[in-house]
């Protein structure tokens, strides 16, 4: 059973002044705890990031080993058919890893519900900053650092910046800061949200989140 929750934010300008316009998020969350959905979506996201290219060679794939090392009987040694046996140095690997792709399925509605639940849980750590995309017109880290200082954002904590579109200037201004992750609203995921201690949104990103995830 889901219930509707409303979150209202006053946006800030890049100088840290509170603006009069309000931004409202309408979120559908589970009546009981939805943490199990968040956990399942985190596992799905992590499994999709794995390359799955790890590979070892079995005894049939290792080069060599065609000739029998010594005759079957009469030498007093243990019988051997190939020097590429897994028991030998330089031999194949028993039950070693092979390339594989592990995918965990989660329904689209469940993914949206997990994301909305996490947004609601992090509601006190969200700030909306107006003109963040257009306010940075030159590629300088100092400009973004000054905006964070004006808005009371602590750069010693993990910060997730969610924008409608990554501009080249904003991308280059944030990539040199260790704790800042820049992401577009269309690529928003529970893993990035969960890691973040503070979340910065733009009005355009808020509208896109409403359209994509809260519809």
N, C-alpha and C positions, 0 to 999 in steps of 0.2 A: 504493500500500500504506500503510495507516494503522497506527499503534502507539498504545497507551494510555499516558498519562502521568498520574501522580498528584501533586497539589500540596496540601500541608497547611499551614494557617495557624492560629496561635493568635490569638484575637480580643482586642482591647483594649477597656477601658471608656472612657467619655468623659473620664476623668481621666488616661488613659495607662497604667493598670495592666494587666499581662498576666493574662488569665483562663485558667482551666484547660481550658475546652472548646475542642475543635479543630474546624476546618471543612475538609473535604476536597473538592477539585475533581478529577473524573475527566475528562480531556481526550483526545480522539482527534485526533492530528496526523499529518501525512504523514511517512513515513520519511525522505524527502529534503526539501529546502527547500520550504515552502509559500508562499514570498513572492509567487510569481506569482498565486496565488489571492487573496491580500490585495490585490495591485495591481488585479486585475480587479474586486474588490468595491468598492474605493475609487472606481474610475472609474464603476461602476454607481451608487454613492451620489451622486457629484458630478453626474452627468448628470440624476439624478432631482430635484436641487435647482434645476435651471435652469427659469426660467419659460417661455422660448421664445416670448415675446410681441413680440420685436423685429420691426418692420415698416417697409417703405418703399413709396412709390408708384411704379408704373411709368408710362409715358407715357399709357397709357389711363386711369389712375386720377387723374391730376393735373387739377385744374379748369381749363377753358379749352382753347385750342388748336384750336378747331373750324375757324376760317377759315384759309385759306392766306395766309401773311404777305405775299407778293407773287407776281406772275404767274411762270409757269415760265420763260419765255424773254424776252430783250430788256433785262433790267435790268443785266446784267453781274455780278450777284451770284450766289453759289452757290444752287442750287435748294433750296427749303425747302417742306415741306408742312404743318408745324405748329410753333408757337412753344413747344410742350411736348416737343419732341424731347430726348432725353438729352444732346445736344450743346449745348443752349441753357441759359443761366442760368434757373433756375426750372422746368426740364424734369424729366422722370421720371428714375428711377435704373435703370441697367442691372444686371441680376442682383443686385439688393439683397436683403437678408434678408427673409424672410417668416415668419409664425408657424409654428412646427413643434415637435414633441415627439420628442426623441431618448431612446429607452429601450434600455439595455443589459441583456440577459437573463443572469442567473446562476442556476443551479439551486439549489434550497433546500438540498440536501446540501452543495453547494460553499460556499454562504454560511455555513452552520454550521461547516464545516471551516476556513474562513478566520478566523472569529471565535475558534474554539478555538485555532488556531495563534497568533494574535496575543495571546490571553490567556496562553498558555504562554511566549511570547517576553517578555512583560512581567511574568512571575511574581515577579521580585525587587522590583518597584515597587508591589506590591499590599499594602494593609493592610485588615484587617477590624475595623471598629469597632462594638461592640455598642450597641444602643439609640440609634442616631443619629437615627432618625426621631422616637422618643418623647422623647429626651433634650433636644430643643430645643422648648420649649413657648411661648416668646415670640419675637417677630420682631425680634431684635437681631443685627446682624452680629458684634458683639463676642463673643457666646456661641460662634458657630461658629469665630471666630478663636482663642479660648481652647482649644477642643477640638483644633484643628489644632496649636497650640503644645504642648499636653500630649502629643500623639501623635507629635511630631517631624515634622510635615508642613510643608514649606517653601511658603509662599503666594506666593513669587516665581516659582515654576514652575507650569506648566499642571497643574491638578488636575481629575480626573474623579471625581465623586461618584455612585456607582451605588446606588440605593435601590429597594426593592420598590414603594413608592408615594410620590409627592411630596406631603408635607404642606404646607399653606399657610405654616406657621411656618418650615420648612426652606427652602422656595422663596424667601421674602422675606429670610431671613437670609443666603443665599448670592448673591443676584442682584447685590449691590452690590460684590462682590469680582471684580476684573478677570479673574483667572486661573482662576476656578472655574466648572466646567460641571456642572450637576445633570441627571441623566438617570435614567429608570426602567429597570429591568432588561429589561422587555419591549420597550423601544425601543433597546436597545444596538446599536451599529453600529461597524464597523471604523474609520471616519473619526474618531470621537470617541476611540476607544481609541488610535489611532496618534498623535494630537496630544498625548495626556496623558503627562506625565513621572511623575506619581504617581496611583495609582488607589485610591480609598476604596470599600470594599464594606461592606454590612451583612449579618448572617447571613440575613435574609429574602431579600436580593438574591442571595446565594450559592445558596440553595435554588431560587430562580426561574431562575437561569442554568442550574443542573443540569437542571431540568425542561424548559426551552424549547430550550436549545442543545446540551446534552450527552446528550440521550436517544437 
